[in-house]
Amino acid sequence: MGLMSDRHIYDRSNAEQFAAFADAVGDETPLYTRLGRAVVDDPGLLDLTSGTLPGQPAPNVLFAAVQYLLLGGAPHELAAWYPGLSGTTPPSGDPVPAFADFCRSYEAELRRLISTRRTQTNEVGRCLALLPALAAVERRLAAPVRLIEIGASAGLLLLLDRYHYTYGARTWGPTESPVRLTTELRAGPPPLPAHLDIQDRVGIDLNPIDVTNPDDARWLEALVWPGHETRQKQLRSALGVAVSDPPDLVAGDALDVLPRILSDAPPGAVPVVYHSFALIQWSDDQRARLDRLLSTAGRRVVRIWLEWFGYQRNRPLIRLFDYPDGPADGERLGRFHHHGRWLEWGATGS
Ligand SMILES: C[S@@+](CC[C@H](N)C(=O)[O-])C[C@H]1O[C@@H](n2cnc3c(N)ncnc32)[C@H](O)[C@@H]1O
């Protein structure tokens, strides 16, 4: 990975994004790696992604749009390369001709999806990093919290205390939960909350995903990479948990909505604002505005950062910022795999 891989998505052409995506996700999704490299060299396929919404990563949106149509039953030989759809081992041949043909055949639908949909992958595996970060908050605060998620998608991370976790020999959460999350510990051990006291919780999203709407659920499923059966199963289980008591989600730009939500927090509850793979879609100016907003909130706010900028390989960071009604004091807590496969707790490494 060269310098380009650390550059912001706003500074890259779509061709550069596909190249960086293929580079970064290589061994995790061989199909998308192959297709990503093919798109770089195909002006027609690149043009298909010219209408993405601002800040939207072209590879994720194109691949999700294609899978969304396949999940909806679009008949095409390309489905054979998606084990979750075909139920069989993918063919050994090159998927690129089938992919290109699919894109030509469904061009109008794809353009419509690409120009209206967002990368909203709601990955419950990230709760494996959020939970110990909340334990770190608990150690600082010893007070009830109001969880506020920026870029919540369907709000599945907001429900983190309804899932069951295994960290090596330790477990946490309701044993009967259908959502079972496990990670490989690369350092550690991470702290786990002793008395997680969530007074209330709310998510903000430009486009909240409604867990009770089958079309929304299909888009979430389309964002999961082919062959990632465990993630797909976890997503379905988490949606099942959410449907019985959906999270409270507010539609809007977090920078507009957050001031009201911060001032509404119940007395005695400290707002804990977190964002997970959302600021990748923001410009530098938006990120600076968020920092200003939190440091001038007129009250103490804690912020948890779970972000992965620019497809750097395996380097999402877990950070904590404490805004004591002024500029933040920050701490790096660790890093983790972007779907929670491993967790490296502690401030060591690059
Ligand atoms: C990749 S998803 C991540 C979802 C979830 N945080 C997770 O990690 O599973 C990013 C979400 O951020 C939302 N988003 C991006 N910019 C936003 C903004 N300015 N205000 C509110 N939501 C935003 C997108 O709509 C999308 O649902």
PDBQT file of the ligand as one rigid body, heavy atoms in Angstrom, charges set to zero:
ROOT
HETATM    1  C1  LIG A 401     -20.594   2.602   6.808  1.00  0.00    +0.000 C 
HETATM    2  S1  LIG A 401     -22.017   3.055   7.711  1.00  0.00    +0.000 S 
HETATM    3  C2  LIG A 401     -21.554   2.511   9.329  1.00  0.00    +0.000 C 
HETATM    4  C3  LIG A 401     -22.735   2.114  10.173  1.00  0.00    +0.000 C 
HETATM    5  C4  LIG A 401     -22.404   1.740  11.608  1.00  0.00    +0.000 C 
HETATM    6  N1  LIG A 401     -21.837   2.866  12.314  1.00  0.00    +0.000 N 
HETATM    7  C5  LIG A 401     -21.480   0.555  11.671  1.00  0.00    +0.000 C 
HETATM    8  O1  LIG A 401     -20.273   0.724  11.926  1.00  0.00    +0.000 OA
HETATM    9  O2  LIG A 401     -21.946  -0.566  11.507  1.00  0.00    +0.000 OA
HETATM   10  C6  LIG A 401     -21.864   4.826   7.809  1.00  0.00    +0.000 C 
HETATM   11  C7  LIG A 401     -23.194   5.532   8.100  1.00  0.00    +0.000 C 
HETATM   12  O3  LIG A 401     -22.925   6.900   8.339  1.00  0.00    +0.000 OA
HETATM   13  C8  LIG A 401     -24.016   7.660   7.819  1.00  0.00    +0.000 C 
HETATM   14  N2  LIG A 401     -23.597   9.060   7.677  1.00  0.00    +0.000 N 
HETATM   15  C9  LIG A 401     -22.611   9.552   6.871  1.00  0.00    +0.000 A 
HETATM   16  N3  LIG A 401     -22.507  10.878   7.011  1.00  0.00    +0.000 NA
HETATM   17  C10 LIG A 401     -23.446  11.244   7.949  1.00  0.00    +0.000 A 
HETATM   18  C11 LIG A 401     -23.831  12.500   8.528  1.00  0.00    +0.000 A 
HETATM   19  N4  LIG A 401     -23.264  13.646   8.171  1.00  0.00    +0.000 N 
HETATM   20  N5  LIG A 401     -24.800  12.500   9.469  1.00  0.00    +0.000 NA
HETATM   21  C12 LIG A 401     -25.417  11.338   9.822  1.00  0.00    +0.000 A 
HETATM   22  N6  LIG A 401     -25.086  10.130   9.292  1.00  0.00    +0.000 NA
HETATM   23  C13 LIG A 401     -24.125  10.091   8.373  1.00  0.00    +0.000 A 
HETATM   24  C14 LIG A 401     -24.342   6.934   6.524  1.00  0.00    +0.000 C 
HETATM   25  O4  LIG A 401     -25.645   7.236   6.068  1.00  0.00    +0.000 OA
HETATM   26  C15 LIG A 401     -24.177   5.469   6.956  1.00  0.00    +0.000 C 
HETATM   27  O5  LIG A 401     -25.389   4.910   7.395  1.00  0.00    +0.000 OA
ENDROOT
TORSDOF 0
